[in-house]
């Protein structure tokens, strides 16, 4: 552009000079560029923010009591080692994600934290959609499998073993994605779940929560009979608990505002144990989207 003879103002020339100098003075480039950028922003009456670090560099896991750590990890290790297809695994991304994308809830979202990621199918999908994704889970076996599946799909979400109640972050995430963790943790550690959620979000962050949807006793029995045709040893299903809208709103209203609730079909597998792929047996899920409206 200089060759065209166009006029250049001072700040722009300063930026160019920094980039030219940076070739020779590499250690100084980041400090000099940041200083000049601030001068340009000040002169143009614009606000400039420092670049947001990748989510893999901001989240970390606090220490847990050794006894609790052993019990939790041993339990979930057995669950995942018992079956290639745990009751909640569908081998594909959540049907709710397709619905949420169609409604625009992932527009302008950069960082996504998938809590209780399991074997990582949703984290893998979100990475393919261009988000900066981290997936956490209590189970070491699940995380190992998630990394293997992600490598197979040629994406690289950051996977980390950590119970959600011990997760913290040095920078808030844009969106927390919870498929199936809340509706279980609320029964034994709701306070821990809320503290972690509040510590990693800020005003303007979103939270997507997918829970079980109630089915009738007749529908339940029908599912059991269908499954037992393939596996006679199955006599019960792990159906996710039903969460009513007024229940979840009451538990989050101090900090978060509900902006969407709905039902998505074919969300949850039938939930039987064993190496029988459950994709053809499924039931609906409740979907809630919250917006963090204020800091408590």
N, C-alpha and C positions, 0 to 999 in steps of 0.2 A: 504494500500500500504506500510505502514511502516513495517508491519509484514513480507513483502517479502524481506526486507533487501536492497531495492533499495536506491540509493543515492538521497539526496534532496539538492537543493541549498538554499542559504540564504533567498532570497525573498519569496520563496514558503513556507518555514518554518514559516516565519513571518506572512503570511496570515493564516496559520493553527493556529498559536498561538493566533491571534486576534479572530478567530471564537471560540476557546476554552475559551478565557477570556470573550468573549461576553456573555457566559452563566451566568457568575457571575457579570459582569459589564455592564448591558444592556444599560444604558444611554450613554456609551462611544463608543459603537460598531460602529455606523455610522461614527463618526469622525475618529476613528482608522482605520477602513477598508478603508476609502477613502484615508487616508495618505499612508497606505501600498500599496494600488493599484497604487498610483502615483509613489511610489518607484519602483514597479515592472515594470510599463510602461517605466519609465526612463531608467532602466537598460537594458530593452529589446529593446530600441529605438522605442517604439510604442507610438502612441498618444491615450490617453484615454479620453473619454468625459463623463460628468456626465449623469446619466439616464434622459431621457426626461419625464417630467411630463405628466400625462394624459391630454387630451385636455379639459376635464371638469374643470381642475384646472387652465387653462391658458387663456380662453376666458372670456371677461366681457363686459357689456353693459354700454356705456356712457349715461349720463342724456340727456334728450331731453326737449325742451320747453313744458310747460304744455298744451298750446293750440294745438300744433302740435300733441302731444301724444294723446290727447283726440280725435281729428279728425281721425287720422290714425287708432287707435284701435277701435273706434266706427264703422268706415266704414267696416273694415275687420271682426269685430264681427258680423255685419249684414250679410255679405256675407256667412260666415260659418253657421250661425244659420238659414239662409234661406233655406239651402239645405244640406242634408247628402252628396250629390255628387256635390260639386262645379264644375264649368266648366272644371277644369284642373285635377280633380281626376280620376284615373283609377282603384283604389283599388288594384293595383299590382305595382311591381317595374318597372322602366323605361326600355323599350326595348333597349334603347341606352346603358344601363349598360352591358347587355349581349354581345353586340357588342364590347364594349371597353375592357371587360375582355378577350374576345377571341383574341384581338390584343395586349394584354399584358400591357395596360396602367396603370393597378392597381398593377403590380408587384412591390414589394419592397416599397409599400405605407403603412405607419402605420396610421397616423392621417388624417382623412377626415372631412371637414366641409361642411355640406349640408345647403346652404343658401336658404331661402324661402322653408323650408322643408315641409310646409303644414301639412298634417296629417301623415307624416313620413314614407311613404311606402319605399322610397329609402334609408333613414337612417336605417331602420330596415333590409333591404336586405344587406346593406354594413356591418352592425354589424354581421350578420350571416356569412358573408365572412371573418370575423376575424379582421376587421379594428377597430381602436379606433375612434368612430364617435360622432360628435356633430351636432345637427340639430337646426337651429334657424328660427323663423318666427315672423312676426309682430302680428299675431293673437293669442290671449290667448286661444280662443276656439280651434283653430287648434292644439296648443301645448298640451292642455288637451287631445284631441282625440289621438294625436300621442303617448303620454305616455300610454294611455289605450291600443292602438293597439300593442305597443311594449311589454307590459306586457303579452298580450295574446300570443305573439309569443316567449315569454321567452328570450328576449334579452333586453339589457339596454343601448341604445345610450343615450347620454346626450342631453335633449331637453331644450331649453331656449327661452323665449319670448324676442325678441330684433329686431329692424329694422336694416338691414344690415349696413346702413351708420353710425350707432352708435356702431358697434361691433369693439372691439380691442382685442389684445392678447399679453400676455407676452412672448410667444414663437411661432415661425412661424409654420404653418401647412404644411403637405406634399402635400395635394391636396384640392382645393376648388371645390365643385360640385354645379353648378348653373343650375337648370332646370326650366327655365321660369321666373326667377327674372330679369336677365339682360335685356331681351327684353322688359320689362315693365319699369324698373327704368331708362333706357337710355332716355326715353321720358320726364322725369321730374327731375331726379337727377343723371345724369351720373357722375358728379364730386364726389358726395358722394359715389357712388358705387365704383369708381376707388380708392378713398382714403382708403376706408375700405379694398379693395382687396390688396392694396400695404402694408397696415399696418399689415396684418396677414400672409403675405408670405415673402419669401426671395429667393435669387438666388438658383435655383434648384427646387422650388415649381412648382406644376402643377395646371392648372385651366381647368376644363371641363365645357363647356357652351352648353346648349341645347336650341335651339330657334325654333320658328315656321317655317314651310316650306310652301311656297306659293302654293295655289291651284287655279284652274281656277274658273270663275264665274259659269260655268255649274256644276262643281263638288260641289261647295258650295250649289247651289240650290238643287242638288240631295241629299245632306246630310240633308238639312232642310226638304225636303219631307219625307225622311226616318224617321226622328225623330218625325215628326208631326203625323205619323201613330200611335205612342204610346202616344203622348201627343199633342192634337190639339191646346193647348194654346201656343205652341212654335212657334215663327215666325222669330227668328234670332239666330245666333250662335256666340259665342265668339271665333273667330279664332285668334290664336296667330299671331302677326305681322311678316312679312317676314324680315329676316336679311341677307343681302348679305355678302359674305366673305370679300370683300374689305371694307365694312363698319366697321365690327368688328375689322379687322386688323388695320385700321386707328385709331380706338379709343383705342387700347391697345398697339400699336407698340412702345411707349416710354419705356415700361418696359417688355413686354411679346412678345415672338415669337411664331407664329402659327406653330405647328408641324403636325397637322392632321385636315382635314375637310371632312365631308361626310354626307350622308343622311341615316336615319334609318326609315323603314316603321312602321306603327302602333304605333307611338310615342304619339300623342296627341289625347285625346278624342274629340268628335265633339264639345263639349263645350256648351251644352245647360243647362239651369237652370232647377231645379226641381229634384224630387227624382226618376228620371229614370236613372238607371245605364248605363253609356255611353260606356262600354267596346267594344260593337260591332260596334260602329261608331268611326272611327279614321282616322287620316291623318299623313303624314310623319313629321319628325323633322330634322332640321339641327344640326349637332354635330361638335363642335370645341374643339380641345385640344391645350392649350397654355402652354409654358414653360417659367418660369421667368428667363430671360437671364442676367439681371443686376439690380443693385439698382440705382434708379433715384436720 
